[in-house]
Amino acid sequence: MHEWIQVENGVGTVGITNHAQEALGDIVYVETPEVGATVTIEDQVGAVESVKAASDIYTPVSGEITSINSILADKPKLINQSAETDGWLYKIKLSDESELEKLLNDAQYKELIGE
Amino acid sequence: MGPFAGWSMPLFYKDLTPLESHIHTRQKCSIFDVSHMLQFQIVGGSRAAFLDSLVVSDVSAIRLNTGKLTLFLNENGGIEDDLIVTSHADSLYVVSNAGCADKDWDHVQKHLAAFVQAGNGHVEAYKVLANSLIAVQGPETARILQKYTNLDLSKMAFMDGVYTETNGVPIHITRSGYTGEDGFEISIPSEEVVSFTESLLENKDVKLAGLAPRDSLRIEAGLCLYGHDIDSTTTPMEAGLSWTDWDHVQKHLAAFVQAGNGHVEAYKVLANSLIAVQGPETARILQKYTNLDLSKMAFMDGVYTETNGVPIHITRSGYTGEDGFEISIPSEEVVSFTESLLENKDVKLAGLAPRDSLRIEAGLCLYGHDIDSTTTPMEAGLSWTVSKDKVLNREAPFVGSDVVKQQLETKGGSRRRVGLVVQGAPAREGAKIFSADGTVEIGIVTSGVPSPSLHKNVAMGYVKKGMNKSGSKVKVSVRNRMQDAEIVKMPFYETKYYKLP
C-alpha cells in the first residue's frame, strides 16, 4: 500500500513513501529481497523496522529482483532522510507491465493519505 | 495515538520521534500520562492482613511510606497481575495494570467480601477513577436523555450498558442506578461533564440536582467507592464542578426532592490522574515544586504530600529503569501542573513507544506480554517478590501459595524468562526461539525492540527450563529467517534507581 515504483526501460525502482517513513519513525533495520529472486505481485519481499514497529514490504509488481540498495544495511536511516529517492529498496525487471495500471498515481495516493 | 487497554494513548508526541523521546528520557526528563492504570486505596485496620491474603509479598512488612512490587496469583500459581503497593499510615495505595483493572478489582472485591464476612476485621477498598460519573435518575430521564443521543433508549433494558456519544463526546451509559427508579448512569470525560450537565439543565423538568439523601447514599455502597467518603488525601474532584457549584446543587436537590418533584440524584466523582516523570534530571526539576526533601526519598519510597496547595501522592518509581517519580494528582490540576513542568527546558512529553523501549532495556515485564495468568513467579524470574517467610512459615498464606512453595522448593516450573541479544533483524513478540543448531524449538519471544541506547536488538522471552543459561547461543526466527542470538542477563541497560546518599 505505501510502496512506490518508478519504471524505466522495463525496470522498476521500488521504495516506501515519505508518508510511510514518517509513520514508522526512526528506521533501524531494513530487510531487502535476494537479487535474482522471482516474485509475484503483492508478495512479501522484505521489511522495514523502526523502534516502534516492523512493517512488511509487499512488491507492487511481479518480476525478477535485479539489484538491492546495499547502503541501507549500514544506513537504514537513509529511508527517513530520502524515502522517495536515495532510500529506494530494490530494482525489479517487470514480467507484466500491465500490473502498473492497478496502482495509484501520485495524486490518487496523496488523496488517500489526505494530503 | 494508539489503542491501549481500552484507552486511546499517545504513542509519542510530535516534537520528538520515539527514538529521540527514548534518548531524551535517558538524558533529561520526560512526562508520561499513565492515568489509564488502575489506582485504588485500601483502608481499615485489617488492610495489610487482607492484602496479604492475595499477594505473594509480605504486605505487613512493607515499611511506612514505601512501596513494593508484588503479584496477584490464581489458584494454580499463575500470575493474574503485577502491582505496586505503597504503605501509608492510614491506607495502602495500589497501582495495577489498566488491562487488568476489571479483573483485579473483581478479585479484590470478591476476596474482600469473604475476608470481612469471615470476621477478619475492617477493610475497605476505593478506586480512584479518571472519568466523571453522573447518575440521572427519575421517570422523566429517558425522555430527556433521548434528545442527547441517537441511540434508541427504549431498546435498552435495565442494566444494559453501551458506549455511545453525545454531541461528539464519547460516553458510557448504563440503564441503572441505585434509586429504584428508572435512570441512567453516564460516564463522561471530566472536561465535558460541566457543559453536558448544563445542557441537561436547560430542560425544565431537570432541576440542577445534587446529592441523594444521606441514608440512600449510605446504602449505595458501590457509589461510595467513587465518592467522597474517606479520601483524606486526594482532592475530591466534583466532576469538574467547583465546591460552590456543588453546594448549590445539593441545596436545590434537597429542596427539589422534598417538594415531591420525584427522584433525582447527582453524584460527585473522585478522579486522579497519574503521571510518570522519568530521567536523571527529574529530581532536580521536581524539587522546585515541593517542600519535601526529595534527596531523602529512596527508590520505591512513597508519600502523600502537596505541590502549590494541591494534594498529591508521589512514589520514587517508574517503568524506565531511570530515576524518576510517579505522581498521582487530581485530574483538574494535572494539565496545569504538567504545563508548569514543561516550562523547564529539559522536560518533554513522552508516549507509549519510548515507554515500551525503555522498560524492555530495563528488563521490566509488561503484563499480558511477558507475564500472564499461565506464568508463575518462578518462571518469570519474579521470585524475589515472594516473601519466603510467608510461604515457608505460614499455612496457605495467599492465593496460589501452594504452587509457589512447591516451585521454590523444587526450582519447578517448565520454563524461564530470559534476555536475548539478537543479530540482524529485531526479534519481536511471537518470534520463536530455537536451539543453536536451529533444529529444536525451545521457546518464544514475548517482547523485543531495537535498543536505542545500546544499538543492538534486545528481547525477552521464555525458553525451556535448563536451556536458560546466560551465554547460551540460540537461534531466533524472524520472518522465517534463522538469526543468531545469545541468552544474556537482564537488565540490558544498567538501571539508575536512586539510592540514598
HADDOCK unambig.tbl for C-alpha pairs under 7 A between the chains (distance, minus, plus):
assign (segid A and resid 25 and name CA) (segid B and resid 17 and name CA) 6.27 0.50 0.50
assign (segid A and resid 25 and name CA) (segid B and resid 18 and name CA) 6.99 0.50 0.50
assign (segid A and resid 26 and name CA) (segid B and resid 19 and name CA) 6.43 0.50 0.50
assign (segid A and resid 29 and name CA) (segid B and resid 425 and name CA) 6.35 0.50 0.50
assign (segid A and resid 51 and name CA) (segid B and resid 19 and name CA) 6.77 0.50 0.50
assign (segid A and resid 51 and name CA) (segid B and resid 449 and name CA) 6.13 0.50 0.50
assign (segid A and resid 51 and name CA) (segid B and resid 450 and name CA) 5.75 0.50 0.50
assign (segid A and resid 52 and name CA) (segid B and resid 353 and name CA) 5.94 0.50 0.50
